[in-house]
Amino acid sequence: MSTTVATEFDPYDIADPFALYARARQEEPIFFSEEIGYWVVSRYEDIIAVFKDPATFSSENTQQPFKPYPPEVQRVFDEAGKSHSSGLSGVQPPDHTRLRGFIGKAFTPRRIAELEPVIRELTVGMIERFEDRGEADLVADLAYELPALVIFHLVGVPEEDVPQVKEWAKSRVALTFSRCPIDEQVEHAESLSAYWRYCVDLLQSRLDSPSDDLTGALARIYQEGDQSATLDEIAGLIHTQLFAGHETTSSLLGGGLLELLRDHDRWNELCADRSLIPTAVEEMLRVVTPVFAWKRRLKAPATVAGVELPEGANLLLLLGSANRDDEVFPDGGRIDLHRSNARAHLSFGHGIHFCLGAALARLEATVVLEELTARLPGLRLVDGQSFAFTANTTFRAPDAVLVEWDPAPRALVQRLADCHD
């Protein structure tokens, strides 16, 4: 019995969907997924056309679950008074313009650039903890924690709160972008309610005693007379930055380093010519696509990939497919350190909703590649390992990336001494 792309498509299985995506681009560039009730779009040209028309293709559903919350989950949110403010991604003009202008007064290029010494110090410290071992898990030892420490430093989260906030972020992924039984959904809703209260309290602490971090800057802007954003909206902006600023960059680093190391000649070329790092970062973004799929809702009837869709139709945009579209990126599944259009990827979106944290993500990836290529040029993947990816529609990252290298002679001497002790 023959099958179609639509019948084979599992929106939550993103471990290795690329062969199916290639078929979709050729055979069914748009199809309807009964599982989630969304039209699924796979080609670069169709997705970028959607991004360029925000009036027709609204982002209002980006932070909404595919199906309404069950009553048990909604009750948790109602009792907690949790806001469903989505920061910027789910807001349309004129509110989007207003909020982006507000946060833009504090989240400036200068503030991002000033993070470079912090990022480098954290990166070097993490590498130094494992560089003498000769082996590491690049996810657990580097990619998982680094972006969290950076964004939490930016926002003003105390280091001791980092593990808890990271756990809350997992609940957001599970509840909004995964499928899980109702009892687990309730647990995730309770975690998200605690996450929201934390953001509200963090903002209030800065209103009471302003600081130099991003939250303090937003509080100061508000207190100095710019009240174009409400306190609830400011808390929503903080809530979104705490999540998006580390979850996506963790995916970029873990998945990107995996892709670079799959072809060791490519890694060797990067180590030999570190001027290729900027292109390597763009190619990591393209091939990994940390935000793997995104949503839109039609505000008026429209034609997408030759199919007429009604007002109210929901779209799932397969960014992980668009970024490997061979019509735009020849040999799109492979990192090419000399690709001329590497920055044309859609990993940060396009148009008015272009990712606010793009420059920070690029900076973190650049620093990590600079330090790893300088300190561990002999890095290689451990043979025989398989790579697992958490089932969800939107955030694709390997659970572990095991690597090894030949430790420097001084490290071997120390290890022998430790054994004798």
Buried (B, 14 or more C-beta within 10 A) or exposed (E): EEEEBBEEBEBBBBBEBBEBBBBBBEEBBBBBBEBBEBBBBBBBEBBBBBBEBBEBBBBBBBBBBBEEBEEEBEEBBEEBEBBEBBBBBBBBEEEBEEBBEBBEEBBEEEBBEEBEEBBBEBBBEBBEEBBEEBEBBBBBBBBBBBBBBBBBBBBBBEEEEBEBBBEBBBBBBBBBBBBEEEEBBBBBBBBBBBBBBBBBEBBBBBBEEBEEBBBBBBBBBBEEEEEEBEBEBBBBBBBBBBBBBBBBBBBBBBBBBBBBBEEEEBBBBBBEEEEBBBBBBBBBBBBBBBBBBBBBBBBEEBEBBEBEBEEEBBBBBBBBBBBBBEEBBEEBBBBBBEBEEBBBBBBBBBEBBEBBBBBBBBBBBBBBBBBBBEBBEBBBBEEEEEBEBBBBBBBBBBEBBBBBBEBBEEBEEEEEEEEEE
